[in-house]
Amino acid sequence: MKVKKIIPYLLAKGWQILHQIGEKNYVRYIEEVPIEEWIQKGYNPVPFIRNMELAICGADFAISRAGATTISQFLIAGLPAIYIPYPYAKDNHQKYNAELVVKVGGGELLLEDQLSSQKLLYLLDKWDDEKRLAEASEACKKISIATGRENFWDLLLEKLEGRN
């Protein structure tokens, strides 16, 4: 609901928006908004993004939950984001994930209980700055480990080979 309210404002500013709705809510959602008008202005609602890596690499900025896999993909791509951690995640780990990125300047943290359309617009307006986006992108890349998966497998294989 909060996102729906800000879409016309962002489209009027010339933003192109790829919005993953979720398969469960997609049909109901597109029935509730002026979908044809929004699509003509640069809005692309989808139930699910099958090739997330392409969406991430094609984006300048994201609004996202803060799972570890998502954040690692964003960091590798240098994608700054507003992170809205899932409030029911075990031990509030998504909040801690996002705090690490925010600390280096790679994004913003917005807790769900603080989320409002006005707050989201305020944060998005702060990020509507090419210089800030470029600096945040570099900050993300600096803390990413693009070869993390390979390093993990190498370590695992090393440990298994040393075992008898």
DSSP file (Angstrom, degrees, kcal/mol; ACC not computed):
  #  RESIDUE AA STRUCTURE BP1 BP2  ACC     N-H-->O    O-->H-N    N-H-->O    O-->H-N    TCO  KAPPA ALPHA  PHI   PSI    X-CA   Y-CA   Z-CA
    1    1 A M     >        0   0    0      0, 0.0     4,-1.4     0, 0.0   116,-0.0   0.000 360.0 360.0 360.0 -43.9    0.0    0.0    0.0
    2    2 A K  H  >  +     0   0    0      1,-0.2     4,-0.7     2,-0.2   114,-0.0   0.871 360.0  49.1 -66.0 -36.3    2.8    2.4    0.9
    3    3 A V  H >> S+     0   0    0      1,-0.2     4,-1.2     2,-0.2     3,-1.0   0.904 104.5  58.9 -70.0 -40.9    4.6    1.8   -2.3
    4    4 A K  H 34 S+     0   0    0      1,-0.3     3,-0.4     2,-0.2    -1,-0.2   0.869 100.9  57.2 -55.2 -37.4    1.5    2.2   -4.4
    5    5 A K  H 3< S+     0   0    0     -4,-1.4     4,-0.3     1,-0.2    -1,-0.3   0.799 109.2  43.5 -67.3 -28.7    1.1    5.8   -3.1
    6    6 A I  H <X S+     0   0    0     -3,-1.0     4,-2.2    -4,-0.7    -1,-0.2   0.618  89.1  86.2 -95.3 -11.9    4.6    6.9   -4.2
    7    7 A I  H  X S+     0   0    0     -4,-1.2     4,-2.7    -3,-0.4     5,-0.3   0.912  87.4  51.7 -58.0 -46.9    4.7    5.3   -7.7
    8    8 A P  H  > S+     0   0    0      0, 0.0     4,-2.1     0, 0.0    -1,-0.2   0.901 110.7  49.9 -58.3 -38.3    2.9    8.3   -9.5
    9    9 A Y  H  > S+     0   0    0     -4,-0.3     4,-1.2     2,-0.2    -2,-0.2   0.937 112.6  46.0 -63.6 -47.2    5.4   10.7   -7.9
   10   10 A L  H  <>S+     0   0    0     -4,-2.2     5,-2.4     1,-0.2     3,-0.2   0.895 112.4  50.4 -65.2 -40.5    8.4    8.6   -9.0
   11   11 A L  H ><5S+     0   0    0     -4,-2.7     3,-1.5     1,-0.2    -1,-0.2   0.886 106.7  55.1 -64.4 -38.3    7.1    8.2  -12.5
   12   12 A A  H 3<5S+     0   0    0     -4,-2.1    -1,-0.2     1,-0.3    -2,-0.2   0.798 105.2  53.9 -64.8 -27.5    6.5   11.9  -12.8
   13   13 A K  T 3<5S-     0   0    0     -4,-1.2    -1,-0.3    -3,-0.2    -2,-0.2   0.470 125.7-104.1 -84.4  -1.8   10.2   12.4  -11.9
   14   14 A G  T < 5 +     0   0    0     -3,-1.5    -3,-0.2     1,-0.3    -2,-0.1   0.576  66.1 155.1  93.5  10.4   11.1   10.1  -14.8
   15   15 A W      < -     0   0    0     -5,-2.4     2,-0.5    -6,-0.1    -1,-0.3  -0.431  36.3-143.9 -69.8 144.4   12.0    7.0  -12.8
   16   16 A Q        -     0   0    0     -2,-0.1     2,-0.5    27,-0.0    27,-0.2  -0.946  23.0-159.7-103.6 131.9   11.7    3.6  -14.4
   17   17 A I  E     -a   43   0A   0     25,-2.7    27,-3.0    -2,-0.5     2,-0.6  -0.955  21.6-169.1-125.7 124.6   10.5    1.0  -11.9
   18   18 A L  E     -a   44   0A   0     -2,-0.5     2,-0.6    25,-0.2    25,-0.1  -0.963  21.7-170.9-104.4 116.9   10.8   -2.8  -11.9
   19   19 A H  E     -a   45   0A   0     25,-2.3    27,-2.8    -2,-0.6     2,-0.8  -0.927  16.9-154.5-120.9 110.3    8.5   -3.9   -9.1
   20   20 A Q  E     +a   46   0A   0     -2,-0.6    28,-0.1    25,-0.2    -2,-0.0  -0.748  17.2 177.1 -82.4 114.0    8.4   -7.5   -7.9
   21   21 A I        -     0   0    0     25,-3.2    -1,-0.2    -2,-0.8    27,-0.1   0.846  41.2-108.0 -87.0 -38.2    4.9   -7.9   -6.4
   22   22 A G    >>  -     0   0    0     25,-1.2     4,-1.3    24,-0.6     3,-0.6   0.064  21.6-104.2 107.2 135.5    4.9  -11.6   -5.5
   23   23 A E  T 34 S+     0   0    0     24,-0.3     4,-0.4     1,-0.2     3,-0.1   0.833 117.0  56.2 -62.2 -34.0    3.0  -14.3   -7.3
   24   24 A K  T 34 S+     0   0    0      1,-0.2    -1,-0.2    23,-0.1     4,-0.2   0.847 118.9  29.2 -67.7 -34.8    0.4  -14.6   -4.5
   25   25 A N  T <> S+     0   0    0     -3,-0.6     4,-2.5    22,-0.1    -1,-0.2   0.471  92.0  97.7-106.0  -3.4   -0.6  -10.9   -4.7
   26   26 A Y  H  X S+     0   0    0     -4,-1.3     4,-2.5     1,-0.2     5,-0.3   0.914  82.9  45.6 -58.3 -53.7    0.1   -9.9   -8.3
   27   27 A V  H  > S+     0   0    0     -4,-0.4     4,-1.2     1,-0.2    -1,-0.2   0.923 116.4  45.6 -59.8 -46.9   -3.4  -10.2   -9.9
   28   28 A R  H  > S+     0   0    0     -4,-0.2     4,-0.8     1,-0.2    -1,-0.2   0.908 112.2  53.4 -62.7 -41.3   -5.1   -8.4   -7.0
   29   29 A Y  H >< S+     0   0    0     -4,-2.5     3,-1.4     1,-0.2     4,-0.5   0.945 107.7  47.3 -60.8 -50.9   -2.4   -5.7   -7.1
   30   30 A I  H 3<>S+     0   0    0     -4,-2.5     5,-0.5     1,-0.3     3,-0.4   0.736 107.5  58.3 -69.8 -19.0   -2.6   -4.8  -10.8
   31   31 A E  H 3<5S+     0   0    0     -4,-1.2    -1,-0.3    -5,-0.3    -2,-0.2   0.703 104.5  53.2 -75.3 -19.4   -6.4   -4.7  -10.5
   32   32 A E  T <<5S+     0   0    0     -3,-1.4    -2,-0.2    -4,-0.8    -1,-0.2   0.489 105.0  57.7 -96.1  -4.6   -6.1   -2.0   -7.9
   33   33 A V  T   5S-     0   0    0     -4,-0.5     2,-2.5    -3,-0.4     3,-0.2  -0.855  93.1-102.1-125.4 159.4   -3.8    0.5   -9.7
   34   34 A P  T  >5 +     0   0    0      0, 0.0     4,-2.3     0, 0.0     5,-0.2  -0.456  53.1 171.8 -76.1  72.1   -4.0    2.4  -13.1
   35   35 A I  H  >< +     0   0    0     -2,-2.5     4,-2.9    -5,-0.5     5,-0.2   0.845  65.7  50.0 -60.1 -44.9   -1.7   -0.2  -14.6
   36   36 A E  H  > S+     0   0    0     -3,-0.2     4,-2.0     1,-0.2    -1,-0.2   0.924 112.9  47.8 -62.6 -43.5   -1.9    0.8  -18.3
   37   37 A E  H  > S+     0   0    0      1,-0.2     4,-0.9     2,-0.2    -2,-0.2   0.925 114.6  46.2 -61.7 -45.1   -1.2    4.5  -17.5
   38   38 A W  H ><>S+     0   0    0     -4,-2.3     5,-1.7     1,-0.2     3,-0.8   0.910 109.3  54.0 -66.2 -42.1    1.7    3.6  -15.2
   39   39 A I  H ><5S+     0   0    0     -4,-2.9     3,-1.4     1,-0.3    -1,-0.2   0.904 105.0  54.8 -59.6 -41.4    3.2    1.1  -17.6
   40   40 A Q  H 3<5S+     0   0    0     -4,-2.0    -1,-0.3     1,-0.3    -2,-0.2   0.766 108.1  50.9 -62.6 -24.4    3.3    3.8  -20.3
   41   41 A K  T <<5S-     0   0    0     -4,-0.9    -1,-0.3    -3,-0.8    -2,-0.2   0.444 134.5 -80.3 -95.4  -0.9    5.3    6.0  -18.0
   42   42 A G  T < 5S+     0   0    0     -3,-1.4   -25,-2.7    -4,-0.5     2,-0.5   0.638  82.3 136.0 115.9  17.6    7.9    3.4  -17.1
   43   43 A Y  E   < -a   17   0A   0     -5,-1.7    -1,-0.3   -27,-0.2   -25,-0.2  -0.846  26.4-176.6-101.2 131.4    6.4    1.1  -14.5
   44   44 A N  E     -a   18   0A   0    -27,-3.0   -25,-2.3    -2,-0.5     2,-0.4  -0.820   3.8-171.7-129.6  92.3    6.9   -2.7  -14.9
   45   45 A P  E     +a   19   0A   0      0, 0.0   -25,-0.2     0, 0.0     3,-0.1  -0.682  10.0 178.0 -83.4 136.1    5.2   -4.8  -12.3
   46   46 A V  E     -a   20   0A   0    -27,-2.8   -25,-3.2    -2,-0.4   -24,-0.6  -0.974  35.1-135.1-135.1 150.1    6.0   -8.5  -12.3
   47   47 A P  S    S-     0   0    0      0, 0.0   -25,-1.2     0, 0.0     2,-0.3   0.906  91.0  -4.9 -68.6 -39.6    5.0  -11.4  -10.1
   48   48 A F        -     0   0    0    -26,-0.2     2,-0.8   -27,-0.1   -29,-0.0  -0.986  64.6-128.2-155.7 141.2    8.5  -12.8   -9.8
   49   49 A I        -     0   0    0     -2,-0.3     3,-0.5     1,-0.2   -29,-0.0  -0.845  22.1-175.5 -96.2 110.3   11.9  -11.9  -11.2
   50   50 A R  S    S+     0   0    0     -2,-0.8     2,-0.6     1,-0.3     3,-0.2   0.829  80.7  41.3 -76.9 -33.5   13.3  -15.1  -12.7
   51   51 A N    >>  +     0   0    0      1,-0.2     4,-1.5     2,-0.1     3,-1.2  -0.633  68.3 167.1-114.1  71.7   16.7  -13.6  -13.7
   52   52 A M  H 3> S+     0   0    0     -2,-0.6     4,-2.9    -3,-0.5     5,-0.2   0.830  70.9  63.4 -57.8 -34.8   17.5  -11.5  -10.7
   53   53 A E  H 3> S+     0   0    0      1,-0.2     4,-2.2     2,-0.2    -1,-0.3   0.863 103.4  49.0 -60.8 -34.6   21.1  -11.0  -11.7
   54   54 A L  H <> S+     0   0    0     -3,-1.2     4,-1.5     2,-0.2    -1,-0.2   0.905 111.8  48.4 -70.1 -41.1   20.0   -9.2  -14.8
   55   55 A A  H  X S+     0   0    0     -4,-1.5     4,-0.5     2,-0.2    -2,-0.2   0.916 112.8  48.6 -63.7 -43.0   17.6   -6.9  -12.9
   56   56 A I  H >< S+     0   0    0     -4,-2.9     3,-1.1     1,-0.2    -2,-0.2   0.929 111.8  48.1 -63.5 -46.0   20.3   -6.1  -10.3
   57   57 A C  H 3< S+     0   0    0     -4,-2.2    -1,-0.2     1,-0.2    -2,-0.2   0.762 112.6  50.0 -68.6 -23.8   22.9   -5.3  -13.0
   58   58 A G  H 3< S+     0   0    0     -4,-1.5    -1,-0.2    -5,-0.1     2,-0.2   0.481  97.1  90.2 -91.2  -2.7   20.4   -3.1  -14.8
   59   59 A A    <<  -     0   0    0     -3,-1.1     3,-0.1    -4,-0.5    -3,-0.0  -0.599  53.3-164.3 -97.7 155.0   19.3   -1.1  -11.8
   60   60 A D  S    S+     0   0    0      1,-0.4     2,-0.3    -2,-0.2    -1,-0.1   0.626  81.4   3.2-100.3 -23.9   20.7    2.1  -10.3
   61   61 A F        -     0   0    0     18,-0.1    -1,-0.4     2,-0.0     2,-0.3  -0.983  65.9-157.3-160.6 154.5   19.0    1.7   -6.9
   62   62 A A  E     -b   81   0B   0     18,-1.3    20,-2.4    -2,-0.3     2,-0.4  -0.949  16.1-149.0-138.2 157.9   16.8   -0.8   -5.1
   63   63 A I  E     +b   82   0B   0     -2,-0.3     2,-0.3    18,-0.2    20,-0.2  -1.000  46.7 146.7-120.7 125.0   14.3   -1.0   -2.3
   64   64 A S  E     -b   83   0B   0     18,-2.5    20,-3.2    -2,-0.4    -2,-0.0  -0.964  52.7 -97.1-154.9 161.5   14.6   -4.5   -0.7
   65   65 A R        -     0   0    0     -2,-0.3    17,-0.0    18,-0.2    -1,-0.0  -0.171  45.7-117.9 -67.5-179.9   14.5   -6.8    2.2
   66   66 A A        +     0   0    0     18,-0.2    31,-0.2    17,-0.1    32,-0.2  -0.202  50.1 152.3-127.7  44.1   17.9   -7.5    3.7
   67   67 A G     >  -     0   0    0      1,-0.1     4,-2.6    30,-0.1     5,-0.2  -0.385  54.5-115.2 -69.0 153.9   18.6  -11.1    3.4
   68   68 A A  H  > S+     0   0    0      1,-0.2     4,-2.5     2,-0.2     5,-0.2   0.883 113.6  49.8 -60.6 -42.0   22.3  -12.1    3.2
   69   69 A T  H  > S+     0   0    0      2,-0.2     4,-2.2     1,-0.2    -1,-0.2   0.935 112.1  47.8 -65.1 -45.2   22.1  -13.5   -0.4
   70   70 A T  H  > S+     0   0    0      1,-0.2     4,-2.5     2,-0.2    -2,-0.2   0.943 113.1  48.0 -59.9 -48.5   20.3  -10.4   -1.6
   71   71 A I  H  X S+     0   0    0     -4,-2.6     4,-2.7     1,-0.2    -1,-0.2   0.910 109.9  52.1 -62.0 -41.7   22.8   -8.1    0.0
   72   72 A S  H  X S+     0   0    0     -4,-2.5     4,-2.2    -5,-0.2    -1,-0.2   0.897 110.3  48.9 -63.6 -37.6   25.8  -10.0   -1.3
   73   73 A Q  H  X S+     0   0    0     -4,-2.2     4,-1.9     2,-0.2    -1,-0.2   0.914 112.0  48.9 -65.6 -41.9   24.4   -9.8   -4.8
   74   74 A F  H  X>S+     0   0    0     -4,-2.5     5,-3.1     2,-0.2     4,-1.1   0.910 110.8  50.7 -63.1 -42.0   23.8   -6.0   -4.4
   75   75 A L  H ><5S+     0   0    0     -4,-2.7     3,-0.6     3,-0.2    69,-0.3   0.935 109.2  49.6 -63.5 -46.5   27.3   -5.5   -3.1
   76   76 A I  H 3<5S+     0   0    0     -4,-2.2    -1,-0.2     1,-0.3    -2,-0.2   0.895 116.2  43.1 -58.7 -40.8   29.0   -7.4   -6.0
   77   77 A A  H 3<5S-     0   0    0     -4,-1.9    -1,-0.3    -5,-0.2    -2,-0.2   0.604 111.6-121.3 -80.5 -11.8   27.0   -5.4   -8.5
   78   78 A G  T <<5 +     0   0    0     -4,-1.1    -3,-0.2    -3,-0.6    -4,-0.1   0.887  54.9 160.4  72.0  39.0   27.6   -2.1   -6.6
   79   79 A L      < -     0   0    0     -5,-3.1    -1,-0.2    -6,-0.1   -18,-0.1  -0.837  29.2-150.3-101.9 107.0   23.9   -1.6   -6.2
   80   80 A P        +     0   0    0      0, 0.0   -18,-1.3     0, 0.0     2,-0.3  -0.348  25.2 177.3 -68.3 156.6   22.9    0.9   -3.4
   81   81 A A  E     -bc  62 107B   0     25,-1.1    27,-2.2   -20,-0.2     2,-0.7  -0.992  40.5-118.1-155.9 158.9   19.6    0.3   -1.7
   82   82 A I  E     -bc  63 108B   0    -20,-2.4   -18,-2.5    -2,-0.3     2,-0.5  -0.944  41.3-150.3 -94.8 119.1   17.1    1.2    1.0
   83   83 A Y  E     -bc  64 109B   0     25,-3.3    27,-2.9    -2,-0.7   -18,-0.2  -0.823  18.9-174.9 -99.0 127.8   16.9   -1.9    3.1
   84   84 A I        -     0   0    0    -20,-3.2   -18,-0.2    -2,-0.5    27,-0.2  -0.859  25.6-143.0-117.4  91.3   13.6   -2.7    4.9
   85   85 A P        -     0   0    0      0, 0.0    27,-0.5     0, 0.0   -20,-0.1  -0.205  22.3-105.2 -60.2 142.6   14.5   -5.8    7.0
   86   86 A Y    >   -     0   0    0      1,-0.2     3,-1.6    25,-0.1     8,-0.3  -0.565  30.9-145.8 -64.9 118.5   11.9   -8.5    7.4
   87   87 A P  T 3  S+     0   0    0      0, 0.0    -1,-0.2     0, 0.0     5,-0.1   0.658  92.0  52.8 -69.8 -14.5   10.8   -7.9   11.0
   88   88 A Y  T 3  S+     0   0    0      3,-0.1     3,-0.1     2,-0.1     2,-0.1   0.282  76.4 128.2-104.0  10.9   10.2  -11.5   11.8
   89   89 A A  S X  S-     0   0    0     -3,-1.6     3,-2.2     1,-0.1     6,-0.1  -0.399  75.6 -86.4 -66.2 143.7   13.6  -12.8   10.7
   90   90 A K  G >  S-     0   0    0      1,-0.3     3,-1.9     2,-0.2    -1,-0.1  -0.243 108.2  -6.3 -54.6 130.5   15.3  -15.0   13.3
   91   91 A D  G 3  S-     0   0    0      1,-0.3    -1,-0.3     2,-0.1    -2,-0.1   0.707 115.1 -82.9  55.1  23.8   17.3  -12.9   15.8
   92   92 A N  G X> S+     0   0    0     -3,-2.2     4,-1.3     1,-0.1     3,-0.8   0.817  79.8 158.1  55.6  32.9   16.6   -9.8   13.6
   93   93 A H  H <>  +     0   0    0     -3,-1.9     4,-2.4     1,-0.3     5,-0.2   0.803  62.2  62.0 -63.3 -30.3   19.5  -10.8   11.4
   94   94 A Q  H 3> S+     0   0    0     -8,-0.3     4,-2.3     1,-0.2    -1,-0.3   0.874 101.2  53.4 -65.4 -33.6   18.3   -8.9    8.4
   95   95 A K  H <> S+     0   0    0     -3,-0.8     4,-2.2    -9,-0.2    -1,-0.2   0.927 110.4  46.8 -63.2 -43.9   18.6   -5.6   10.4
   96   96 A Y  H  X S+     0   0    0     -4,-1.3     4,-1.3     2,-0.2    -2,-0.2   0.870 109.4  54.5 -67.5 -36.4   22.2   -6.5   11.2
   97   97 A N  H  X S+     0   0    0     -4,-2.4     4,-1.0     1,-0.2     3,-0.5   0.954 111.5  44.5 -58.4 -49.4   23.0   -7.4    7.6
   98   98 A A  H  X S+     0   0    0     -4,-2.3     4,-2.6     1,-0.2     3,-0.3   0.864 104.5  62.8 -65.8 -37.2   21.7   -4.0    6.4
   99   99 A E  H  X S+     0   0    0     -4,-2.2     4,-2.3     1,-0.2    -1,-0.2   0.853  98.7  56.5 -59.0 -34.5   23.6   -2.1    9.1
  100  100 A L  H  X S+     0   0    0     -4,-1.3     4,-0.8    -3,-0.5    -1,-0.2   0.907 111.0  42.7 -63.3 -41.3   26.9   -3.3    7.7
  101  101 A V  H ><>S+     0   0    0     -4,-1.0     5,-2.5    -3,-0.3     3,-0.6   0.911 113.7  51.0 -71.4 -42.8   26.1   -1.9    4.3
  102  102 A V  H ><5S+     0   0    0     -4,-2.6     3,-1.4     1,-0.2     5,-0.3   0.884 102.1  62.4 -61.4 -39.3   24.7    1.4    5.7
  103  103 A K  H 3<5S+     0   0    0     -4,-2.3    -1,-0.2     1,-0.3    -2,-0.2   0.824 107.0  43.4 -58.0 -33.7   27.8    1.8    7.9
  104  104 A V  T <<5S-     0   0    0     -4,-0.8    -1,-0.3    -3,-0.6    -2,-0.2   0.441 123.5-101.6 -93.6   0.3   30.0    2.1    4.7
  105  105 A G  T < 5S+     0   0    0     -3,-1.4    -3,-0.2    -4,-0.4    34,-0.2   0.660  84.6 125.0  93.3  16.7   27.6    4.3    2.9
  106  106 A G  S   <S-     0   0    0     -5,-2.5   -25,-1.1    33,-0.2     2,-0.3   0.328  76.4 -35.4 -93.2   8.7   26.0    1.7    0.6
  107  107 A G  E     -c   81   0B   0     -6,-0.3     2,-0.3    -5,-0.3   -25,-0.2  -0.996  63.4 -79.7 168.3-167.8   22.4    2.4    1.5
  108  108 A E  E     -c   82   0B   0    -27,-2.2   -25,-3.3    -2,-0.3     2,-0.5  -0.904  25.5-137.3-126.6 153.2   19.8    3.2    4.0
  109  109 A L  E     +c   83   0B   0     -2,-0.3     2,-0.4   -27,-0.2   -25,-0.2  -0.962  21.0 177.4-112.2 128.1   18.1    1.2    6.7
  110  110 A L        -     0   0    0    -27,-2.9     2,-0.1    -2,-0.5     5,-0.1  -0.943  21.0-142.7-132.2 110.4   14.3    1.7    7.2
  111  111 A L    >>  -     0   0    0     -2,-0.4     3,-2.1   -27,-0.2     4,-0.5  -0.455  20.2-122.0 -73.6 144.9   12.6   -0.4    9.8
  112  112 A E  G >4 S+     0   0    0    -27,-0.5     3,-1.2     1,-0.3    -1,-0.1   0.843 111.6  57.6 -58.3 -36.0    9.2   -1.7    8.9
  113  113 A D  G 34 S+     0   0    0      1,-0.3    -1,-0.3     3,-0.0    -2,-0.0   0.606 110.2  46.0 -72.9  -7.9    7.6   -0.1   11.9
  114  114 A Q  G <4 S+     0   0    0     -3,-2.1     2,-0.3     2,-0.0    -1,-0.3   0.401  87.7 120.3-105.1  -2.5    9.0    3.3   10.7
  115  115 A L    <<  +     0   0    0     -3,-1.2     2,-0.3    -4,-0.5     3,-0.1  -0.462  28.3 147.4 -72.9 127.3    7.9    2.8    7.1
  116  116 A S     >  -     0   0    0     -2,-0.3     4,-2.4     1,-0.1     5,-0.2  -0.954  58.3-109.4-146.5 162.7    5.5    5.3    5.6
  117  117 A S  H  > S+     0   0    0     -2,-0.3     4,-2.4     1,-0.2     5,-0.2   0.908 120.0  50.8 -59.8 -41.3    5.0    6.7    2.1
  118  118 A Q  H  > S+     0   0    0      2,-0.2     4,-2.4     1,-0.2    -1,-0.2   0.916 110.6  47.3 -64.4 -44.0    6.4   10.0    3.3
  119  119 A K  H  > S+     0   0    0      2,-0.2     4,-2.3     1,-0.2    -1,-0.2   0.908 112.3  50.2 -64.9 -41.9    9.5    8.5    4.8
  120  120 A L  H  X S+     0   0    0     -4,-2.4     4,-2.6     2,-0.2    -2,-0.2   0.919 111.6  47.7 -63.4 -44.1   10.1    6.3    1.8
  121  121 A L  H  X S+     0   0    0     -4,-2.4     4,-2.6     2,-0.2    -2,-0.2   0.904 109.6  53.7 -63.1 -40.8    9.8    9.4   -0.5
  122  122 A Y  H  X S+     0   0    0     -4,-2.4     4,-1.5     1,-0.2    -2,-0.2   0.936 112.3  43.8 -58.2 -47.6   12.1   11.4    1.7
  123  123 A L  H  X S+     0   0    0     -4,-2.3     4,-1.2     1,-0.2    -2,-0.2   0.907 112.8  51.5 -66.5 -41.5   14.8    8.7    1.5
  124  124 A L  H  < S+     0   0    0     -4,-2.6     4,-0.4     1,-0.2     3,-0.4   0.896 107.3  53.2 -63.5 -39.4   14.4    8.2   -2.3
  125  125 A D  H >< S+     0   0    0     -4,-2.6     3,-1.0     1,-0.2    -1,-0.2   0.873 104.7  55.8 -62.9 -35.6   14.7   11.9   -2.9
  126  126 A K  H 3< S+     0   0    0     -4,-1.5    -1,-0.2     1,-0.2    -2,-0.2   0.822 109.4  47.3 -63.4 -29.9   18.0   11.9   -0.9
  127  127 A W  T 3< S+     0   0    0     -4,-1.2     2,-2.0    -3,-0.4    -1,-0.2   0.421  80.9  99.1 -93.8   1.3   19.3    9.2   -3.3
  128  128 A D    <   +     0   0    0     -3,-1.0     2,-0.3    -4,-0.4    -1,-0.2  -0.413  61.8 102.8 -84.5  62.3   18.2   11.0   -6.5
  129  129 A D     >  -     0   0    0     -2,-2.0     4,-2.6     1,-0.1     5,-0.2  -0.923  63.2-151.4-151.0 112.9   21.7   12.2   -6.9
  130  130 A E  H  > S+     0   0    0     -2,-0.3     4,-2.4     1,-0.2     5,-0.2   0.865  98.0  51.5 -58.6 -39.6   24.2   10.7   -9.4
  131  131 A K  H  > S+     0   0    0      2,-0.2     4,-2.4     1,-0.2    -1,-0.2   0.931 111.5  46.7 -65.1 -44.8   27.3   11.6   -7.4
  132  132 A R  H  > S+     0   0    0      1,-0.2     4,-2.5     2,-0.2     5,-0.2   0.910 112.2  50.9 -63.9 -41.5   25.8   10.0   -4.3
  133  133 A L  H  X S+     0   0    0     -4,-2.6     4,-2.5     2,-0.2    -1,-0.2   0.917 110.6  49.2 -61.6 -43.1   24.8    6.9   -6.2
  134  134 A A  H  X S+     0   0    0     -4,-2.4     4,-2.1    -5,-0.2    -2,-0.2   0.916 112.5  47.2 -64.2 -43.0   28.3    6.5   -7.7
  135  135 A E  H  X S+     0   0    0     -4,-2.4     4,-2.1     1,-0.2    -1,-0.2   0.907 113.6  47.9 -64.5 -41.7   30.0    6.9   -4.3
  136  136 A A  H  X S+     0   0    0     -4,-2.5     4,-2.3     2,-0.2    -2,-0.2   0.877 108.8  54.5 -67.2 -37.3   27.6    4.4   -2.7
  137  137 A S  H  X S+     0   0    0     -4,-2.5     4,-2.3    -5,-0.2    -2,-0.2   0.929 109.6  47.0 -60.8 -45.5   28.1    2.0   -5.6
  138  138 A E  H  X S+     0   0    0     -4,-2.1     4,-2.2     1,-0.2    -2,-0.2   0.893 109.8  53.8 -63.3 -40.0   31.9    2.1   -5.0
  139  139 A A  H  X S+     0   0    0     -4,-2.1     4,-1.1     1,-0.2    -1,-0.2   0.901 109.1  49.5 -61.6 -40.4   31.4    1.6   -1.3
  140  140 A C  H >X S+     0   0    0     -4,-2.3     4,-0.7     1,-0.2     3,-0.6   0.942 110.8  48.9 -62.6 -47.9   29.3   -1.5   -2.0
  141  141 A K  H >< S+     0   0    0     -4,-2.3     3,-0.7     1,-0.2    -1,-0.2   0.855 104.7  60.0 -62.3 -35.1   32.0   -2.9   -4.3
  142  142 A K  H 3< S+     0   0    0     -4,-2.2    -1,-0.2     1,-0.2    -2,-0.2   0.834 111.3  38.9 -64.3 -32.1   34.7   -2.3   -1.8
  143  143 A I  H << S+     0   0    0     -4,-1.1    -1,-0.2    -3,-0.6    -2,-0.2   0.447  97.6 101.0 -98.8   1.2   33.1   -4.5    0.8
  144  144 A S    <<  -     0   0    0     -3,-0.7     2,-0.5    -4,-0.7     3,-0.1  -0.463  60.2-149.7 -82.5 158.3   31.9   -7.2   -1.6
  145  145 A I    >   -     0   0    0     -2,-0.1     3,-2.2   -73,-0.1     4,-0.3  -0.830  12.8-176.0-125.4  90.1   33.7  -10.5   -2.1
  146  146 A A  T 3  S+     0   0    0     -2,-0.5     3,-0.3     1,-0.3     4,-0.2   0.766  85.6  45.6 -61.7 -25.5   33.0  -11.4   -5.7
  147  147 A T  T 3> S+     0   0    0      1,-0.2     4,-2.8     2,-0.1    -1,-0.3   0.129  77.2 117.6-103.2  20.8   34.7  -14.7   -5.3
  148  148 A G  H <> S+     0   0    0     -3,-2.2     4,-2.3     1,-0.2    -1,-0.2   0.877  74.1  50.1 -56.2 -42.9   33.1  -15.6   -2.0
  149  149 A R  H  > S+     0   0    0     -3,-0.3     4,-2.2    -4,-0.3    -1,-0.2   0.928 112.9  46.3 -63.4 -45.0   31.3  -18.7   -3.3
  150  150 A E  H  > S+     0   0    0      1,-0.2     4,-2.6     2,-0.2    -2,-0.2   0.909 111.7  51.7 -64.6 -41.4   34.5  -20.0   -4.8
  151  151 A N  H  X S+     0   0    0     -4,-2.8     4,-2.4     1,-0.2    -1,-0.2   0.898 108.7  51.8 -61.0 -40.3   36.5  -19.3   -1.7
  152  152 A F  H  X S+     0   0    0     -4,-2.3     4,-2.4    -5,-0.2    -2,-0.2   0.932 111.5  45.7 -61.8 -46.9   33.9  -21.1    0.4
  153  153 A W  H  X S+     0   0    0     -4,-2.2     4,-2.9     2,-0.2     5,-0.2   0.889 111.6  52.4 -66.5 -38.9   34.1  -24.2   -1.8
  154  154 A D  H  X S+     0   0    0     -4,-2.6     4,-2.4     2,-0.2    -1,-0.2   0.928 111.4  46.7 -60.9 -44.7   37.9  -24.1   -1.8
  155  155 A L  H  X S+     0   0    0     -4,-2.4     4,-2.2     2,-0.2    -2,-0.2   0.911 113.1  49.3 -63.1 -43.3   37.9  -24.0    2.0
  156  156 A L  H  X S+     0   0    0     -4,-2.4     4,-2.4     2,-0.2    -2,-0.2   0.926 112.7  46.5 -62.9 -46.6   35.4  -26.8    2.2
  157  157 A L  H  X S+     0   0    0     -4,-2.9     4,-2.8     1,-0.2     5,-0.2   0.891 110.3  53.8 -64.6 -39.3   37.3  -29.0   -0.2
  158  158 A E  H  X S+     0   0    0     -4,-2.4     4,-1.4    -5,-0.2    -1,-0.2   0.916 111.2  45.9 -60.3 -43.2   40.6  -28.3    1.6
  159  159 A K  H  < S+     0   0    0     -4,-2.2     4,-0.3     1,-0.2    -2,-0.2   0.901 114.1  47.8 -67.6 -40.7   39.0  -29.4    4.9
  160  160 A L  H >< S+     0   0    0     -4,-2.4     3,-1.0     1,-0.2    -2,-0.2   0.882 109.9  51.9 -69.6 -37.0   37.5  -32.5    3.4
  161  161 A E  H 3< S+     0   0    0     -4,-2.8    -1,-0.2     1,-0.2    -2,-0.2   0.819 106.5  54.9 -68.6 -29.2   40.8  -33.5    1.7
  162  162 A G  T 3< S+     0   0    0     -4,-1.4     2,-0.3    -5,-0.2    -1,-0.2   0.530  93.1  90.5 -79.7  -5.7   42.6  -33.2    5.0
  163  163 A R    <         0   0    0     -3,-1.0    -3,-0.0    -4,-0.3    -4,-0.0  -0.710 360.0 360.0 -92.5 139.0   40.2  -35.6    6.6
  164  164 A N              0   0    0     -2,-0.3    -1,-0.1     0, 0.0    -4,-0.0   0.376 360.0 360.0-120.9 360.0   40.9  -39.3    6.7
